Amino acid sequence: MTADQLRRDDGLPHLGSDDSGCTILHVDMDAFFAEVELRDRPELRGRPVIIGRENGRGVVTSATYEARAHGVHSAMPMARALRASPHAVVIQPSMGKYSAASKEMMTILRGVTPRIEQVSIDEAFLDVAGAGRLLGSPATIAALIRQRAKAELDLPCSVGVASVTMVAKIASTLAKPNGVMLVPKSQTIEFLHSLRVQRLWGVGATTAAALAAIGVYTVADLAELPPNTLINAVGKSGAHRLRALAAGEEIRGLALDSVEKSIGSERTFDTDVTDPAELALQLRREVEVVSRRLRRAELLAVGVAVKVRYADFTTVERSHSLSSPTDSSTVISQAAQHLLAELGRSGASGAARSGTAVRLVGVRVSKLVAAGTVGHQLTLDATTESLTAAERAMDDVIDRFGSSAVARGSLLGRKDKNV
């Protein structure tokens, strides 16, 4: 959702408490990365906190509501965020910590119903139609989820309760921070028509401008518009989709048992780097982050991609498909290092130039499959299988004692990234 869509709407209708037929819940963790950090550092509660790089490079990963009150938001350049909130406490992101908290939260949600779609690290849709006999009404289940998140994880979340996915998502946004919003099925249309048109899925700045040009500012305006006028403004398929959304129709449903489409990690350097050995070392660290997230999520990857961004902000990427799915740091690193070397030799289309200063390096794995659905790495040789077993043992040590407890010898001797 865009920053404009996150602003609350004026004149929302008074909604009742009838949750019959409202079996779709959207659970959204509030300022998730920031709240995970505050859980470990409660003395920072009530202060503006930004998750990002303190030197001002890169972008904001998350921010507390106190920082957001100063205009800070996710994906904002850190330099700009620090100008907006100069007294904010800046905390380096720790994706391993956030992934672990996410896994714990999703375990809570799957304890409510197996009919769940995790759409990102910090949000999920649930269909609780089959959970009523055991747990109660949808609104009761929403309250239970928030109670368990607080009691078991000490994390806040907001929940939207509705009859269709988009309305549940809008409701959870309006419920923030740390609240529940129910949109009764019988009031879905009234609720939607009270909103600005930017609240609808897929209405970004370009579409909003096209609609404003024909006098459409609210969902009610959209619903009253003659079909041909809307088609002329946004095209036939766009018009059909927007009219369905304005009518409160379900257009997506839940993709049950879905998995992440890709997992990535990247590093923006404090100072631009030209040393190939340093680039290779940092890429190895990013591979460790990604492969550990794969193993925690019980996923395997086939696709590997490496990204490099230069000092002039030119960004290039190369990808490769492995012969079989894997979660092995060793296998993924071999592919990533090959791609990095390939980028260094390439001169096509402004691609990697040997000796040119690099601002950012990253790796992403894709074509993910659940580990339980394939014969796990049966094609690997004995040496690689032993390394993979060692990697899982390292994961167990890190989960128990922290990221500084154990590390690969090749990564020792230099400041490492939290994973």
TAFENZI-V149984 format. One line per field, one symbol per residue. psi: psi as a letter, one per 20 degrees, with the letter a starting at -180 (. if undefined). Layout:
psi = ???
This chain:
psi = qrhhhipqqqkqqpqajojpimjppopopplggghgghhhmiiipiqpppoaphiiqarphrqrhhhhhjjprqjpphghghhhmhjqppppqnhgghgghgggghgghiigqinqooiahjqqqqokhjighhiarghghghgghghggghilqqqqpppaiqgghhggghghiqqlapppoqhijgggggiiqqhihqpinagghhhhhhhjkohrhggghippghggghgjrghhggghhgghjkqpihapnqkqrqhrprqrppqhpqpiohhhghghhhghgggghhhghhjlqqqhppqpppprhjjppqqqrqprhqqqjphgghgggghghghghhiqjqkjapopiqpphqqrqpqalqqphiiqookiiqrhghhhgghhghhggggghgiriihqqqhiiqiqprqp.
